[in-house]
Amino acid sequence: MRVPFAYQTTEYDCVPTTVLNAIRALFERWEIPPEVVTHLWLYTLDTMDRQGRSGTRGSSDLATRLLTQWLDVYANPQWPRFNVRASFIAGPEVHLGPGSRILACLREGGVAATSVRWGTRDRHYTLALAADDRHMWFFDPYLDEPLPITRRWPRGLFQPVDRGPRGANLRVDRVRVDMDGDAHYAFGHHRDRDAVLLRRITSET
């Protein structure tokens, strides 16, 4: 069976929760090796704030890159069905225009753990599950209750959905997602953009 998506346990674990949700989206429960889950949590939440509190600045870009590289080369003959192609992309590679690697990944049945702006300063990881010409569908691990339509979530740009395409809980206008700058729930400035692309690899792939 496919495991339901999970919500964040703390204010800071959006990266491991979203990457684990990506694995849940691609594999059945019995196909997922426990050591993958172990390594996912070992690599992430590696930051520290000025008061010495561990993990309170989330997961660093380096940790996310290392986790992606580890997933891409992982192989265990005891778990032959777990075979994933993982790629970390950053900067100008993260876009929704012609030649978008994110859109290509979604079209091929993959998923994308993408970093978006959260408010005006913070960045947040969320799982892109599907796209059409106008919208992106996400599962956001922070949104564990219905979204109010406020100035923070402008009507028309953000639409809460219940089990939309592939289990999404949020639909966002594609133009909004790909905006440069400080807009809430956009990829934002090109220098800050990053994403992890994940595809299931089969013998037919």
N, C-alpha and C positions, 0 to 999 in steps of 0.2 A: 504494500500500500504506500501511497505518497503521504509523507508526513505533513500536517498543516504547518503553514508559516508561523514563525514565532515573533513576539514583540520583544523589544529591549527589556532587559532586567534592570538596567540602571540608566542614568542620563548619558552615559559615555560609550556604551558598547554597540553602537550602530554598525561599525565595520564587521566585527565577528558575527553579529546577528544576521546582517545582510548577506555576507558570504555563505553562511550556513543555510540561509533561506534559498540562496541560489542553488546549492547542492540539493536541497530538498525538492526544488523545482525540476531538477534534471534526473534524479535517481529515486528508486524505491527504497524504503527503509532497509530492507534486507541486503541491498547492494552497497550500502555505505559502510566503509571500514571504521571501526571506533577510533583507530589511530589518526584518521583524518580530522575527526572532531577534536581529539587531544591536541594535535599540532595547531589547529586553527586558533584555539584559545591560548596556547603557549606563545604564538607569534605576536598576538595583538595586545591592545591595552598596555603598551610599553612605555607610555609617557609618565611624566611627573610634573606637578605644579610647583610653584615657589615655596609652598608650605611642606613639600615632600610627600604629598599624597599621591600614591601610585595610581596610574590609569585615568586621572581626572582631566587629562587633555586628550582623551580618546586614544586612537591608534595612529602612529606616525606613518608618513608616506613610505619610509624605508621598510617598516614592518609589513605594510600591505604589499609592497613589491616582493619581499622575501616570501610571504605566504603564497602569492601568485606563482612565483617560480617553483616553489615546492610542489604545489598542486599540479603544475604542468608536467613535471617529471615523475610524479608519484606512480609507482607500479608495485603491486603485490600479487603474486600468483594465487594467493589464497582468496583474493577478492577480484577475480578476473573481469567482472562486469563494471567495476569502477574505473573508468578511463575518461579523463576530462582534459580538454585543451583550455588552458587559462592564459590570458594575456593582460598585462598591465599597460594601459595607454595614458598619456598625459599631455597637457598643453594643447596645441592646435589640433592634435589627433582626436580630441574629444569634441565632436560637433555632430549636428544632424543634417548637414548639407550634403551635396553630391559626394559620393565616395565615403560616406560615414561608415566607420567600422562598427559602431554601435548598432545602426540599423541593419547592416549586413548580418551581424550576429543574431539579432532578433528574427530576421527572416529565415535564418537557417535553423531555427528552433532553439537557439541559445538564450541566455539571459545576460544582463549587464548590471553589475553593482556600480552605481554611479554616485559621484560626489556632487551635491548641490549646495547652494547657499541656504543657510537657515537663519532667517532674520537678516541683519545687516553685516554681521561679523563672522559667525560660526559657519562651519561646513558640516554636512550631514550625509551619511551614506543611505541610499535607498535602492530598491531593486526594480529595474526596468524589465517588464515582462513582455510587452507588446507595443506596437506602434502602427498607426495608419497615416494618411496624408495630413491629418490635422492634430492628432492627439498622441500622447504617450500614456501608457498604463503602468502604474507602479504599485508595488507593495511597500509601504512605508512602515518600518518597524516601530516608529515612535507614536503612530496615530492609532492608539488602542481604544479610542472612543470616537463617536461621530463628530465630524468636523463642523464647527459653526461657520456660517458664511459671514465673515466680518471683513474689515479693511485688510486684515492680514491674509485672508483667503478670498480674493475678489471673485464675485460671481462670474462665471463664464470662463475664467482662466483655470480655476481649480474646481473639480467636481468630485465629491466623495462618491464612491461606488461600492457596491456590496457584491463581492465575488464576480467582478468583471472579468475581462479576458485573462485566463490563467490564474485567477485568484487575486486580482488587483483590488486595492482598497482606495485608489486615488487615480483620477484622470486629469492630466494637465495639458494645456495647449502647447504644441510643439514649438511654436515661436517663442513662447515664454521660457521653456526649458533651455533653449539654445541662446538666450540673451547674454550679451556681454555686459559686465557691470555688477551692480549690487542688488539686483532684483531678487526677491525671495523666491526660492525654489527654482532658480536658474543655475545653469552650469557656471555662469559668472565669468570673471576675468580669465582670459586664456592661460595666463601663467599659473593659475590656481587649479585648473581642471585636472581631474583624473578619474579613471574608471577601470574596473576589472571585467573582462569579457570571459564568459565561461560557456563552453559547448560540450555536450556529451559526445564522445567518440565511440563509434561502433565499428564492427568489421566491415559494414557496408559504406562507412564514411570515407 
